[in-house]
Amino acid sequence: MTSKTLRLLFPQWQGGNNPPYHLGSLLLSYLSPESDGPLESVPVDEPTTESLAEVDGITAKPQIIRQLNDAATLIEKHNPDSIVVFGGDCLVSLAPFSHLLNKYGDKLGVLWIDSHPDVQTAKQYPNAHAHVLGTLIGTGDKDLVAHVTTRLNPSKIMIAGIHDPLAYEAEYLARHDIATIGPEQVKNGGKEVLEWIHRESIEYLAIHLDLDVLDPSLFRSVLFAKPGRGEHDFGDVAEGKLSIDDVLNLIAQANSKAEPVGLTLAEHLPWDMLNLKNMLSALPLMK
């Protein structure tokens, strides 16, 4: 019996409160190789100029919960063995990874390729894309955590590409004893990931790839490459230091020891395409 891979187009932007994530998700799906498997699209309102309200300290919480419910329903409809997610902000991994945890339990490891650990709560930061990994563990907003039936054991997590975490993040990682490797370790082969897979008897992998792990001087479609940005526009949080080859080599190494069953691509911000789209809308004869 062949395994079934669901492709989930999830152009959520409210979790990061950043409208260009919507276009970024659509472009990821368009650019990806064709597949014979099912494709579903999570209904997400297109961005408008209206500001998003906070509820319980979380930006656009009602919209986020609705999208989470819709994503879970679409996944349940297919009950896939594996899932590819075209995001959208990082919160798009919540429903798919929750499904994979239910299916594979402690045999599943989560390889979180990101400059940031995404373990904050509303007390630290209102945008829920920075809460998602903590939510999978079971910490944070109760309405988000309620969607995680099988909690993620922190020992089954490896965060790759992280550096210079904020004080709360560093304390959280230490308290939960979550394995991490920095950019230089990734560039040097990432053997720590293979050791983690062996140590934790991981048979299956859910891979979350936040594109902001990439060096913004090498890959321009990320938050930190926003045209005209100021030096301190993003609160001096960590910026990516990896190349595409670094990421591909790391994933290939991991997949040599465990079977990939989840892949999220998140936080694609195609600044040039967005500016071109806006320019086309302003040109004569276009409408």
Solvent accessible surface area in square Angstrom, and as a share of the most:
residue,aa,sasa,rsa
1,M,244,1.09
2,T,124,0.72
3,S,80,0.51
4,K,81,0.34
5,T,49,0.29
6,L,0,0.00
7,R,42,0.15
8,L,0,0.00
9,L,24,0.12
10,F,4,0.02
11,P,9,0.05
12,Q,2,0.01
13,W,12,0.04
14,Q,2,0.01
15,G,0,0.00
16,G,8,0.08
17,N,72,0.37
18,N,29,0.15
19,P,53,0.34
20,P,15,0.10
21,Y,1,0.01
22,H,20,0.09
23,L,29,0.15
24,G,0,0.00
25,S,0,0.00
26,L,69,0.35
27,L,38,0.19
28,L,23,0.11
29,S,26,0.17
30,Y,174,0.66
31,L,127,0.63
32,S,29,0.18
33,P,107,0.67
34,E,177,0.79
35,S,58,0.37
36,D,159,0.82
37,G,32,0.31
38,P,36,0.22
39,L,96,0.48
40,E,29,0.13
41,S,62,0.40
42,V,3,0.02
43,P,86,0.54
44,V,21,0.12
45,D,84,0.44
46,E,126,0.57
47,P,45,0.28
48,T,86,0.50
49,T,145,0.85
50,E,137,0.61
51,S,111,0.71
52,L,38,0.19
53,A,73,0.57
54,E,102,0.46
55,V,61,0.35
56,D,99,0.51
57,G,30,0.29
58,I,1,0.01
59,T,6,0.03
60,A,1,0.00
61,K,12,0.05
62,P,75,0.47
63,Q,47,0.21
64,I,1,0.00
65,I,34,0.17
66,R,107,0.39
67,Q,0,0.00
68,L,9,0.04
69,N,69,0.35
70,D,44,0.23
71,A,0,0.00
72,A,40,0.31
73,T,89,0.52
74,L,31,0.15
75,I,3,0.02
76,E,137,0.62
77,K,137,0.58
78,H,32,0.14
79,N,90,0.46
80,P,0,0.00
81,D,47,0.24
82,S,17,0.11
83,I,2,0.01
84,V,29,0.17
85,V,1,0.00
86,F,3,0.01
87,G,0,0.00
88,G,0,0.00
89,D,0,0.00
90,C,2,0.01
91,L,7,0.03
92,V,1,0.00
93,S,0,0.00
94,L,1,0.00
95,A,8,0.06
96,P,0,0.00
97,F,1,0.00
98,S,6,0.04
99,H,26,0.12
100,L,0,0.00
101,L,5,0.02
102,N,81,0.42
103,K,72,0.31
104,Y,37,0.14
105,G,25,0.24
106,D,93,0.48
107,K,106,0.45
108,L,0,0.00
109,G,0,0.00
110,V,0,0.00
111,L,0,0.00
112,W,0,0.00
113,I,0,0.00
114,D,0,0.00
115,S,1,0.01
116,H,32,0.14
117,P,1,0.00
118,D,9,0.05
119,V,0,0.00
120,Q,23,0.10
121,T,20,0.11
122,A,33,0.25
123,K,187,0.79
124,Q,72,0.32
125,Y,78,0.30
126,P,46,0.29
127,N,17,0.09
128,A,0,0.00
129,H,27,0.12
130,A,10,0.08
131,H,4,0.02
132,V,0,0.00
133,L,0,0.00
134,G,1,0.01
135,T,1,0.00
136,L,0,0.00
137,I,18,0.09
138,G,23,0.22
139,T,41,0.24
140,G,39,0.38
141,D,26,0.13
142,K,156,0.66
143,D,49,0.26
144,L,1,0.01
145,V,14,0.08
146,A,79,0.61
147,H,53,0.23
148,V,4,0.02
149,T,112,0.65
150,T,48,0.28
151,R,127,0.46
152,L,3,0.02
153,N,64,0.33
154,P,29,0.18
155,S,41,0.27
156,K,17,0.07
157,I,0,0.00
158,M,4,0.02
159,I,0,0.00
160,A,0,0.00
161,G,1,0.01
162,I,12,0.06
163,H,28,0.13
164,D,106,0.55
165,P,53,0.33
166,L,76,0.38
167,A,90,0.70
168,Y,62,0.24
169,E,7,0.03
170,A,43,0.34
171,E,84,0.38
172,Y,2,0.01
173,L,15,0.08
174,A,80,0.62
175,R,138,0.50
176,H,39,0.18
177,D,120,0.62
178,I,13,0.07
179,A,26,0.20
180,T,55,0.32
181,I,3,0.01
182,G,18,0.17
183,P,10,0.07
184,E,113,0.51
185,Q,72,0.32
186,V,7,0.04
187,K,88,0.37
188,N,127,0.65
189,G,33,0.31
190,G,1,0.01
191,K,127,0.54
192,E,40,0.18
193,V,0,0.00
194,L,40,0.20
195,E,86,0.39
196,W,0,0.00
197,I,6,0.03
198,H,156,0.70
199,R,143,0.52
200,E,34,0.15
201,S,83,0.53
202,I,7,0.04
203,E,86,0.39
204,Y,50,0.19
205,L,0,0.00
206,A,0,0.00
207,I,3,0.01
208,H,0,0.00
209,L,17,0.08
210,D,3,0.01
211,L,14,0.07
212,D,7,0.04
213,V,0,0.00
214,L,6,0.03
215,D,36,0.19
216,P,18,0.11
217,S,82,0.53
218,L,117,0.58
219,F,51,0.21
220,R,137,0.50
221,S,26,0.17
222,V,0,0.00
223,L,37,0.18
224,F,6,0.02
225,A,6,0.04
226,K,90,0.38
227,P,71,0.45
228,G,86,0.83
229,R,64,0.23
230,G,29,0.28
231,E,138,0.62
232,H,122,0.54
233,D,89,0.46
234,F,43,0.18
235,G,58,0.56
236,D,101,0.52
237,V,47,0.27
238,A,9,0.07
239,E,52,0.24
240,G,5,0.04
241,K,100,0.43
242,L,1,0.00
243,S,30,0.19
244,I,89,0.45
245,D,96,0.50
246,D,24,0.12
247,V,5,0.03
248,L,104,0.52
249,N,96,0.49
250,L,3,0.02
251,I,25,0.13
252,A,63,0.49
253,Q,70,0.31
254,A,0,0.00
255,N,53,0.27
256,S,76,0.49
257,K,125,0.53
258,A,7,0.05
259,E,95,0.43
260,P,63,0.40
261,V,6,0.03
262,G,4,0.04
263,L,56,0.28
264,T,0,0.00
265,L,33,0.16
266,A,0,0.00
267,E,8,0.04
268,H,14,0.06
269,L,0,0.00
270,P,4,0.02
271,W,19,0.07
272,D,98,0.51
273,M,90,0.40
274,L,41,0.20
275,N,79,0.40
276,L,74,0.37
277,K,110,0.47
278,N,84,0.43
279,M,103,0.46
280,L,74,0.37
281,S,57,0.37
282,A,87,0.68
283,L,75,0.37
284,P,106,0.67
285,L,179,0.89
286,M,104,0.46
287,K,208,0.88
